[in-house]
Amino acid sequence: MIKKVSKIPFSGTPEQEQQLKAVIDESKHDKHLLMTVMQKAQDIYGYLPFEVQVMIAEGMDVPLEKVYGVSTFYAQFALSPKGKYNISVCLGTACYVKGSQAVLDKICEELGIEPGECTADGKFSVEECRCIGACGLAPVFTINDDVYGRATADQIKGILAKYE
């Protein structure tokens, strides 16, 4: 079953659609180029919303399930838009045992979204990751390029306020 992931309505422009159609037209002769088309589509839109996946499937003459399967299998593809401030919470072993799940839960509670989602105003998005590479600072999360180490759930409200 294919489901829409984003709570934000799709808002592609005619220019973006034209760009995507041009990409599809130059590649539709070779179904092996599906991933390339999907990568270029994500470059155009910033993510792969359901509507774009449908355009790709129809244009490349491949089942929508195949496009969806590729987009959910590979971590490089996003099914939801990224917010102006993308929050990535490390759930790697060191961070997890030091409480990163509580940090993630508090971020999601404060923003009213789940991992993989974006706030309706497009300001914040949240994702889980497996390792940021700062195990000595566990638990760690980032907001864009800002790193927050030794984080606790109690700090989240104040940290998020800096980005309002």
Order of alpha helices (4+ residues) and beta strands (2+ residues): alpha-alpha-alpha-alpha-beta-alpha-alpha-beta-beta-beta-alpha
